[in-house]
Structure formats: structure tokens, C-alpha cells
Amino acid sequence: MDMFYIPFHFTRDSYNFQVLIITIIFIFNYCKYLSSNFYIRKADTIICGGDMMNAKKYTLKGDAKSQAEAIHNTIAQMNGIKAVRVDSFANTVTVDYDDKKVSSSQIESKLKENNYI
């Protein structure tokens, strides 16, 4: 018996429904495959396409909402930075970085230099 067998009569409407279900099953399994092989997040280490990265969250002082773009631009221009996410509600910035190119202390000193933390 086929693993995608759906017990419906083979009318036009039920055939379309079967195709839809099979497509959904395929997409679901493909997404599981992608998430298990290309983007795995474990604690503060991210594996994305084989590259190791770290993620670190910093608590900001002052109003992050008004400074969000400036904070993003300051950190994003550094070599080895993969992503910068400013959360103005939690008043934090999360930085994904390649630890072979930049260290967390360098990121922290850049944030302190600009009086963000």
C-alpha cells in the first residue's frame, strides 16, 4: 500500500483534494528537511549552511526606538556581522556574528563607544 494513499472515491473533487493533501505533506517534509540540515539553532550557536556563528544579546541604555537605525548601522558595518536585530520593546539588540572575524568584546566595545550600552 502506498504511504500517500487517501481512501476517497476517484471523482474530480476528491482527486484535487488528494493532490492538495499530498502537496502539503511534501512541503511539510521538505521544510523539516531544510530546518534540520541548513539552519539549526542551539543555545547561542547558529549553523547556517555550514558556517558557525554566534548570537549575543545586549541590553541597551536609553530609548532604543529612536536609536534603532543608528544602532543597526553602527554594528552592521563591522566585518563578520551577519544580522543585527534591535528590539525596542525589550530595549535589547541581538547580534549574529562570525566569531572567526569579530569577537563579542569588539561588538560590546563598539556599542560602549557610541554610548548604546
QUIFENCOR-V713614 format. One record per pair of residues at least 12 apart in sequence whose ideal C-beta (glycine too) atoms are under 10 Angstrom apart, sorted by the first residue. I is the first residue (numbers start at 1). J is the second residue. Records with the same first field share a line. If there is no record, write none. Layout:
# QUIFENCOR-V713614
I: J / J
This chain:
# QUIFENCOR-V713614
3: 25
4: 18 / 21 / 22 / 25 / 26
5: 18 / 22
6: 18 / 19 / 21 / 22 / 25
8: 21
37: 49 / 50
38: 50
41: 53 / 55 / 96
43: 55
44: 56 / 57 / 96 / 104
45: 99
46: 82 / 83 / 96 / 97 / 98
48: 82 / 83 / 96
51: 82 / 98 / 100
52: 98 / 99 / 100
53: 80 / 81 / 82 / 83 / 95 / 96 / 97 / 98 / 99 / 100 / 101
54: 82 / 95 / 96 / 97 / 98 / 99 / 102 / 103 / 104 / 107
55: 82 / 83 / 85 / 94 / 95 / 96 / 97 / 104
56: 93 / 94 / 95 / 96 / 97 / 99 / 103 / 104 / 107 / 108
57: 85 / 87 / 90 / 92 / 93 / 94 / 95
58: 71 / 75 / 91 / 92 / 93 / 94 / 95 / 104 / 107 / 108 / 111 / 112 / 116 / 117
59: 90 / 91 / 92 / 93 / 116 / 117
60: 86 / 87 / 88 / 90 / 91 / 92 / 93 / 111 / 115 / 116 / 117
61: 91 / 111 / 115 / 116 / 117
62: 91 / 115 / 116 / 117
63: 88 / 91
64: 86 / 87 / 88 / 89 / 90 / 91 / 92 / 93 / 116
65: 86 / 87 / 88 / 89 / 91
66: 88
67: 86 / 88 / 93 / 114 / 115 / 116
68: 84 / 85 / 86 / 87 / 88 / 93
69: 86
70: 86 / 114 / 116
71: 84 / 86 / 88 / 93 / 95 / 111 / 114 / 116 / 117
72: 84 / 85 / 86 / 93 / 95
74: 93 / 107 / 110 / 111 / 113 / 114 / 116
75: 93 / 95 / 97 / 102 / 107 / 110 / 111 / 114 / 116
76: 95
77: 110
78: 95 / 97 / 101 / 102 / 106 / 107 / 110
79: 97 / 98 / 101 / 102 / 106
80: 95 / 96 / 97 / 98 / 99 / 100 / 101 / 102 / 103 / 106 / 107
81: 95 / 96 / 97 / 98 / 101 / 102 / 107 / 110
82: 95 / 96 / 97 / 98 / 101 / 102
83: 95 / 96 / 97
84: 96 / 97 / 107
86: 116
92: 117
93: 107 / 111 / 116 / 117
95: 107 / 108 / 110 / 111
